[in-house]
C-alpha cells in the first residue's frame, strides 16, 4: 500500500444531489410530532362502521377528540345501529351528541385489559361525564364480565335498568393512544337531565379554587401561590371544557421541601409552570384515577410546551393513588373537592417536574429558560431513570408492540441507500 503524495488530487466535494439525499434521510430519522386522535380517519379503513363514523363527523364529538389521547371508542357496526339514531336518542330523553360522548372512554383499554375485568365490574369515565350534564357518576360506564367470562357487557352504573351493549371484539388500536372496540348497539346514559341539556340552560358558575382551598384548611401556601400567580384565573376556561383535576400539596408538604429546591425564588413565569404541572386538563374522580390504564398523563404545563413533556405518571400503589414526576413520588391523601367538572385532591408532596429540577430537588442548572422556550431535544443531559412507581410499557401485555416499526424499517432503508451512494462519490484511491 502506497501513501498519497503531495500532488494527490483533493478529495471530491459532496454533490448537491447527495446533500439533498442526506438531508431527506435525516428528516426521516427524526421522530414525528405527536398528533391528536382522528377517529373518523381511523374508522375510514373499516366500511362496516361507516354509518357510525358519519355520526361522529356530523357532531361536535370528533373535534373534541382531536386534542385528546389515551381513549377507547365503543363503535357500533352499521348492522347494529338503529334506523334513526337521533330519534332513538330523543326517545330516551338524550341528545345524540351526548350519546356519542358516552361511547368515548377516557382510558385506553386493550383486549387484554377487558380479559382482566373483575366480576364486580369496572367503572370507566366517559367523555359525557366531562360535560357536567351527568348526575353523580352516571356519566361513566360499568364494564362487567358475564358469568362464564366469555364476554364483557357495557352498561350504566345506575341501579335502575337501562340500555347496555356487549363488546363484540376489537376493531383496531394504536397502542396507548386509541383503542376501537365493537359493541352490539348504542348505549344511552341513565339519568339524563333534559332540562340541563337544553340549549337555553345557563352554565353553573365557575368554581373558585382559592376559596375551596381556604375553606378546606391546610392549603394556605398553595392558595396564596395560585392567587398571586394568576393561574387560578385560567381554570375557569378549563372548567367549561373537559374539566380539571388539581393535585394540591398541603402546607406540611411545602414545609418539608429542602432549602436547596428554591421553589419560592423561581421567576414568576416558571413558578406558574410548576403550578400548572399540578393540574390535569380533564375531570377525574378518585375512582377513575384508581383504575386509570394509561399512567402517563399530560398536565396544563404540557400545553405550554409540547407533547411528552411535563407529564405525571399516575398509578395505584399500596392501596392508594401514587403520582410520580420523575423526581418526586407523592400520593393522594384525601379528596378536597369533587363536583363535576372540578376535582381537587390533597397530595403528600410538592410535585416538581424533572424538566426543571434534578433528583436532589435542586433547580436544574441546564433549564435556564422558561419551559415554553426549551428545545425538544433533551438527549444531551442524563436520562432520568424510571422510579419504582413507573409502569414500563414492556410490561403491559400485547400492546407493548411498537406501532412505529414500519417507520423504523423505512429509516434503515434510507441509511442503506446512503451507504450505497457514498462509494460512488468517494472512490477509493491507492
N, C-alpha and C positions, 0 to 999 in steps of 0.2 A: 504494500500500500504506500503510495507516494503522497507527500504533502503538497498542498496547493502553493504555488509560488506567488511572488508579489504581483505578477502580471495576470493572475487569475481574474476572470470577469466577476463583477459584483453579483450578489445573489439577486435573482429576479424579484421585482416588486409584485405585490398582490394585484391581480387583475380586478377591475371594478366588478365583474360578474361574480368572482369568488367572494369579494367583500359582501356583496348583496346576499349571496347564499349563506355565508356565515352569520350575517345579521338575522336572516329569517330563521335559521336553526336555533339561534339563541333566544329569539322571541318565542319559539315553540317550547323551549325548555322552561320558560318562566311559568309559574303557576297561574292558572286562570282566576280572575277575580270572582269572589263569591256572588252568586245570583240568588234572587228570591225564587219562591216556588211559583212556577207557571203551570197550574193544574190543567187548564184547558189544552195546553201543548202536550202534556204528558198523556192525557186521555185521547188525544187525536190519533194515537197509534193503535187504539182499540175501538173499532167500529161498533162493537156490541154495547158501548157506553156513550154513543154519540148523542143520544137524547139528554142524558144526564149532563154531559159536557155543555150542551147548548143552554140548559137551565142555569148552570153556573156562569156562563159567559154573558147571559142576559140579565144577571143580577149583580148587585154590588159585591157579592162574596168573592168573586175571582180577583178583583182589585184588592180586597182586604187581605188576601193570602199572598199577594206579591211581595210584601215586606216581611213575611214570616218564614220560619223554618222549623224543623222537627215536628212534623204534622202527620196525622193519619187521616186519610179521606175514605169515608164509607160510601162507595159508589154503587148506584143501583143500575143493573143491566136494563137495556131497553125493554125486554120482555116482562120485567117486573115493575115497571113504572105504571102508575095509573094513567088513564087516557087524558085526564086533565089534572096535572099536578097542582095547579093554582086552586082549582075547585076542591081538590082533595084536602089541601091545607086550610082553605077557608071553612070547610065543613067542620074542621076541628077547632076553629077559632084562632088559627095561627096564620102568620104571614109566610109566604113561600120562601122569602129570603132567610127568615129565621129558621125555617125547617131545614134549609140547606146548610145554614151555620151549625145546626145540630148534628150534621153529618161530618163535621170537621173536628177531629180530636186534637187537642193541643199537646199531644205526645206522639213520639214515633213508636209504633207498635209493629213488630215483625211477626211472622207466623210462629216463630219460636216463643215470642212473648205471649201470644194467645194460648199456646200449649201449656203455659205456666199459670194461667188464670186460676185462682183458688176456687174451691167450691162455694165459698161465701160470697164470691163476686169481687169485682174490682171497679172502683169509681174513677172515671176519667173525665176531666173538664173538657167542654166543647167551646167552640167559638161563640155559640149562642150565650153562654154564661157571661161573656165579657161585655155584652150589650147592656146589662143592668135590667133587662126585662124578665129575667128568670127569677121567680121567687125562691129564696133559700138556695139549695143546691140542685134545683130541678133543671138547671142548665147543663148538668153533667149526665153522662150515661153510665149505666151499670153493666159491666161485662160479666156474664155468668156462664159457667160450663154446664152442659147437660149432665144428667146423672151418669151416663156412660162415658162422659168426657169426649164424645165424638164430635161435638160442635160447640160453638160459642154463640150465645144469644145476646143481642144488644137491646137494652130496654131502659125506660126511665127509672130513676131511683125512687119515684113516688110509690107509696104503698098501694094506691088505687090502681086498678088495671089500666093499661094504656097500650099504645102501639109498640111493637117490637119487631125485630128482624134477626134472622140467623146469618152469621157470617158464612158465605158460600166458599170463600177461598181468597188467596192473594192474587192480585192482578199484576202489579209491578211495584218496584220500590227503588228509591235512591237512598242507600244506607244513611241513616241518621238525619235525613232531610225530609223525605216524603215516602210514605207507605200508602198504597192504594189497596183497599180490601173490598171485595164484592159482598153486598148484603142483599137479602131477599126482598126488600121493599123499603119505601120511605118510612122514616121514623118521625113521629110528631112528638115534640116535648109536652109533658104533662104540666098542668097548672098554668097554662099560658094566659096572661092577663091582657084581655083585648083592649081595655082602656089604656093600659100602659103602652101598648103597641101603636096606638093611634098617632097619626102624623101631627095632630094638634096638641098632643100631650107635652107638658113643659118638663124639661130635664130637671133632675134633682140638683140642688146646689152642690158646688164642689166641696169636698172635704177639706177643712182647714187642718193640715198635717201638724203644724206647730201647736195648735190648740189641743189636738189629740195627745201629743207628747207631753204637753204641760199638765193636762188633766190626769194623765197616767202616772205621773211622778217617777222620778228616777231617770229622766231623759233631758235634763236641763241643758247639758252641753250640746247634745245633738240638736235640740230645738233652737238654741241661740245660733249655732252654726248655720242651720238651714235658713233662718230668718235673715242673718247678716249677709249670707252669700246670694240671696235671691233665688236659690234653686227651688225653694218651696213654691214659688210663683209659677215655675214651669210645670208643676204637677197637674195643674187644672186642665191643661190641654190633653195631657196623657190620660186623665180620668175620663174624658169624653170619648176616647178611642177604645183601646183594648183593655184599659185599666192599668193599675200599677201594683207592684208588690215591693214593700220597703223593709229593709233589714236595718234596724236601729240599734246601735251599740248603747249599752247602759252607761250611766255616769261612772260606775265602777270599771267598766271596760276602758273608758278614756283615761281614768286614773291609773290603770295598770300599764299603760303604754310606757315603754322605756324612754328616758330623756333623749336618747340618740335618734329617735324617729323624727323629731322636729316637725310634726304634723301641723301644729299651730303656726309655725313660721313659714309655711309654704305661701307663695303668692296667691292672691285671691282666685285667679283663674284655675290654678292647679288644685287648690283646695276644693273648688266646685267640682272638679273632675272626680276627686275622691268621694265626695258626697253622692254624685250620680252613680258611682260604682256600687252603691248600696241599694240600687233600685232596678227592678226588672220591669220591662215595658209590657207587662201582661198581669192580669189579676189571677193569683194563685192562692186559693185557700190552703190551709195546712194539709188537708187530705191529699190535694194534688201534688204538693211538694214531697210528701212522704212516698208517693207512688210514681214520681217522675221517672221517665225512661231515659231520656237524653240528659245526662248530668250537666253538660256544658251549656250554660245559659248566658246570652248576651245581656248587657246592662245598658242603662241610659248613657254611660260613658262610651260604650261601644259605638253608639250612633254618632258620637263626636269624632271618632277616629275611623276605623274600618273593621270589617268582619274578622272575627278571630282574636281580637284584642280586647282587653278589659272584660274578660268573661269570668263567671263564677262556676265552680264545679259543685253541684248540689247532689247529695246522696243521702240515703238513710244509713246511719251508722250507730250501732249500740242503742237502738231503740229511739233515736231522735234524728232530726234533720241536721246534717252536717254541711258546712259551707267551706270550701277550700279555695283560696285565692292564688295558690302557688307560693305564697309567703306566710299566710296566716290560716290556721284551721280553727273555725268557730262553730258554734251550734246555736240553734234556736232554743231559747229558754222559755218563752211564753208568747201567746198571742196578745198583742196590744189592742188591735182594732181589726175587725173583719166585717166589712159591709160592702158588697159589690158596688162599684168596681175597685175598691181600695182594700188592701190587706197590709197590716203593719205588724211586724214581728220583732221582738227583742232578741238580740244576739249577744253572745258572751264576749266577743272581741271586736275591735275596730277592724273592718275589712280593708286591708292595704293591698293595692294592686301590685303585682310583680313587675309591671311595666315602669313603676315609679319607685319601688322600694326593693332593697336586697333582702336576703334571708335573715339578716340580723335586724330587720325592721329599720334600717337606716336608709336615708334617701339615696337612690341610685345615682351616682355621680354622672353616669352616662346620659341620664334623662334630664338634660338641662333646658330643654324647650318644652312648651306646653304640649300635652299629648296629641292635640289635633294636628300639630306640625311634625310629629315624629315620623320618620321614614318607616315604611312597612318592613324593611329588611332588618331583622334582629339577629342575624346569624353571626355577627361579629362578636357578640357577647356570649357569655356562658349560658347554656340552656338550663332552665330551671328543672331540676329532676322532679318526677312525679312524687306526690306525697302519698301517705297511706290511705287517704280518703279518695284518691283519684280512681277512676274506673277505666283502665286502658281498653281501647276498642277491641283489641285482640281477644279479650275475654268475654265478649258479648255475643257469642254464637255465630251463626252463619252470616250475619250482617257485617262481620268484620272483613269480608271480601272487599278489596279496594274497588271503588267504582271508576277509578281513573286509569285502569290497566290499558285500554286502547290508546289513551293519550301517551302513556309511557312507551308503548310499542312504537308509536309514531316518532317519539323523541329518539329512540335508538336507531330507527331508520335514517333520521336526519344526520346523526353522528356518523353512521356508517357511510353515508353519501359523501360527507365532508372528507372522511379519511380516504375514500377512493379518488377524490378530485385533487387532493393536496399533492400527490406524486406527479400529477400532470403539470402542475405549476412550479414544482420544485424538483426537477430531475436530478438524480444523483450524479455527482461529478467526482471523478477519481483524481 
